[in-house]
Amino acid sequence: MTKSKSTVCFYIPKDISLLDLSGVVEVFQEANNLGFDYELKFVSSETSIKSNSGLELSSLVHFSKTAPQKDDIVIISGFSTQQIDLLQEDHLFFSWLHKANANQTTICSVCTGAFLLAKSGLLDHKECTTHWKLLEKLKNDFPLLKPQKNTLFTKSDNIYTSAGIVTGIDLALFLIEERHGKDITNKIAKELVVYKRRNGTDEQESVYLQNRNHRDEKIHTIQDWIIYNLEKTSTIDSLADLVYVSPRNLTRIFKKETGITIAEYRTKLRIEKAKSLLANSDYKIEHIAHLCGYKTSKQLRAVLEEHLDALPTALKMILS
């Protein structure tokens, strides 16, 4: 467990989104509360910057007065989308980033911060991501990049990008886990009341929100029941009784409103729950199988192996 001192430089752009900054800051502050030694520096091109909500951040250090080294971290916070097309060529800042990159500093962006990294050239030919609404723009504005859809964050050598807002927290926790291990990360996540640390390969839209873009209250009721009762056995007949429709009608309406069958929907949720428990608990796989509604671990393994492409590498190793 490494406890050597590192500096985290938070670069504050114009019209910064406060949550893009504050969530990540809290992760490293909690690490300090656990006895680690992260020096938090807030740097910018100016001594004061107004956020996109109007709150002004002052007493900022000019970035040029810092020299990030190998064990340090630079995090570029996200900013108002209106600023994207107003970004200027800041050769001094870009030169500073390139020097940090040459020193193998960990360089990260949150949300629209990816556009600053892209403009500097550091993302050329690298996998990266940003908020899902801006992925096409990132791709069109910077054709040398390799934007990744439906991912929370990416890692390409020493450069990391995250999708936006709270995914900055996911990325910061991932950095902590790389440096200090899963136990420390889980303690920090628990202190921050983060439900679970998501993987970078998780989709930006939670699986619990998918297939719910409809207005049928009966189908919403069925979906809610399945989410909260994954460990229970249910039949089409018993589900139909919950909303007072015939099994045949429920099957038809569910597929029409969600685009998938009830069985497919339940399997998606069970896979998500299994992924979370395998990555973030000490339960044996037999117990996890029961919590996910399977009678044996063999059944769970079979389902997961069918969906290996959607699993993180670490979970694939568990199944091998």
N, C-alpha and C positions, 0 to 999 in steps of 0.2 A: 504494500500500500504506500503510494508516493505522497509525501507531504512537503515536497520542496516548494519554494515560493514561485509563483507565476503571476504575471500581470495580465489582466483582462482589460483591453482598451475598447470601450464602447464608442463607436463613431456616431455622432449626432448630426444627421442631415437636416436641411430645412424642412419644415412641416412634418417633423417626426411624428409617427404614431406612438403614443405613450405606452400602449400595451406591448408593442413590439420590443420596447426597451425594458419596461419594468418587470415583465415576467421572467426574462432571461437574467436580469440583475438579481432577482430574488433567489434563483437557483444557486448562483455563486455565493450570495450572502449566506444562504443556509449551509453551504459547504464550509464557509468560514466559521459558522457557529458550531460545526462538528469538529473543528480543530485544524482545518486546512488553511493554507495561507495564500489566498488570492487577493492581490492588490487591484482594486477596481478603479480605473481611470476613465473619465468622461472627456472625450476629445472631439474637436470639431474644427471647421475652417474659421469659425468666429468665436468670440468669447461668450456670446449668448445667442440662443436659437429659440424661436417661437414654434411651439408644437402645432399640429393641425387642429387641436381643440382650443388653442389660444393661450394655453399655459406656457410661460416663458422659462426656459432652462438657462441658468447663468453660471458664471465662474468656470466655464469650460476651458480646458487646456488646448492650445493649438497642437494639432496632431504631430507637427514637425518637431515638437519638443520631446517626443517619445521615440524609442527605437526598439520595436518588438523583436524578440529573439525566439529561438526554437521552442521553448517551453511556454511561450506566451500565446495569448488568444486575441484576435481582433474580430469584433462583431459589428457589422454595419446594420443598423436598425432600419426598419421600413419607414416609408414616408407617404404623404398624400399622393394618390395617383395623378393628381393634376400637375405634380412636379416632374413627372417622368419625361415629358416632352420638353421641359425647360432645363434639363440637365446640361451643364456647361462642361467643356473640357477643362478639368482641373489637373494640369500636368504635375503640379507639386504634390497633390494628394495621390495621384496615380503612381508617381515615382515612389512615394512613401510605401504604398501597397506592394509594389514590385520588390522593394528592398525587404519588406517583411516576408514576402513569398520566398525570396532568395535565402532568407534565414530559416526557412521551413516553419515559420509561424503558422499556427492554425488560424485560417481566415474564414469567417462565416458571414452569411447574409440572412436577414429575416425579411420575408415577403418582398416588397419592392426594392429592398437593398440589393437584390440580385441585378437590378439594372445598373447600379453603380459599379458592381464587380464586372458586369459585362462590358460596360463602357471602358473600363480600365484594360480590357483584353485578357484578364486572368481566367475568364471562363471559356475562352476559345477552345473548341474541340473537347469540352468537358461536359459530362452529364450535370444537369442543374435543374432547379425548379423554382417556382414562385407561386403566388396566388393563382388558383385555377382560372380566374377570369382574365389573367394577364399572360398566360402561357403562349397564346398565339402571337400576341404583340412582342413578347420577348423573342420568340422564334423568328418573326418577320424582321424585327429591328436588328437582330444579331444572328445572321444565318450560319455563323460558324459554331454556334452553341448546339448542345444536345438536350433540349428541354424534356423533362420527364413528367408525364401525366400521372395523376392519381398516386402521388407519393408525398409523404410528409416532409422528408428531407433527403438530401443526397450527400454523398461523400466522394470526392475525386481527389485522391492524394491528400494534400493538407487543406483543401478548399471544400467547404460545406455550404449548402444553401438550404433554406427551409421555406415551406409554402406560404406561411403568413400567420400573423397574430399569435395564437396559442401554440402553433407548431414550433415557434422559437423556444418555448419551454421544453418541448419534446427533444429538440436538437441539443439544448443545453444539458438536459439530463443524459442524453447519449454521450456527450463529451465527458461528463462526470464519470459515467460507467466505463468509458475507455481508459480513463486515468486512474480511477479508484475502485472499480468493481461494482457488481450489482447490488451488494448489501448497502453500500453507502448511497447509491442512487435511490434505492427503495425507501431509505430513511428520509431522504430529501423530498421525494415524491409524496410520502405520507405527511410530512410536515406542511407541504404546500397544498394538501388535500387534492392531489391529482389522482384521479380514479385509477389510472394505470399508465405506465410509460409505454407509449405506442412505438412501433417500429417504423423506420423510415419508409418501408415498403407498404405500409398501410395506406389505404385510400384516403384522400383528403376529406371525403364525406363519410361519416361514421356509418358502419353497416346497419346500425340501429335506426338510421334516418333514410336509408335506401328503400326504394320500392314503396314509398309512402306519399308520393306526390299525387294524391287523390282525395276525394271528399266523402268517400263512403264510410260512414261512422261504424257500420257493422264490421267492415273489413279492418278498420283501425282497432276495433275491440279485439278481433281475432289476433291481430299482430301483437297487440299489447300482451294478451294472455300468453302467447307463445314465448315472447321475450322473457317474461317473468316466471315461466314454468318449463324451462328447457329440460329440466331433469325428469319431468313427468311424462308418462305415456299418454297419448291422446289419439283418438280416431277422428275421422271426418265426421262421424255421427255425433261424437261428444262435442266437437267444436261447433257444429251446426246448431246443437241445442243451446249453446251460449247466446246465439243471436236470433234464435227462433226462425230459422230457414231450413230448407231441406238440404241434405248433404250434396245432392247433385247441383242445386242452385248455388250453394256456397263455393263449390269447386269452380263453377263457371265464373261467378262474380270475382272471386279472388284472382284468378288468372287474368281476367279482363282489366281489373283495376291496377294490379301490381306488375303484370307482365311475366310472372313466374308462378309455379304451382306452390301449394302450401308446403309440400315436402321439400321442394327446392329452397323455399324461404327458411324453413326450420333448419335445414342443413347449413345454410350460410351462417346463421346465428350460432349454431353449435360449433362450427369451425372457428368462428371468432372467439367464442368463450374458451375453447380448448387452447387456442394460440395464446390467449392472455394468461391462462392458468399455467401452461407449460413454461412460459417465459418469466412469470412474476410470482410464482408460488413454489413451495417445496413439496407439494402434494405428489404422491406417486401416480403414475399414469392410470392405474386401475381406478383410483378414487376420482381422478379427473374425468374419466370415461363415464362414471356414474353421475357426476354433477352435470354432464352434458347430455344425459339421457340415453347413454349406451349401456348395455348389460355387461360388456367385457371390454378390456383394453384392445383386444383384437379387432372389435368392431370399429372403435375409434381410429385405430391405426389404418384400417382399410379406407375409411372415409378421408382421412388426412392425406394418405398416399395418392388418392384420386386427384387431390388438389395441390400437389407438391409445388407447382409453378407459383402458387400464391403464398407459399410459406417462406419465412426468413431462413437463411442458411443455418442458423443455430438450431432451429426446430427440425430441419431436415436431418441434421446430425443425430438428434435424439431418436428419430424414427429409423435411422440406418442400423 
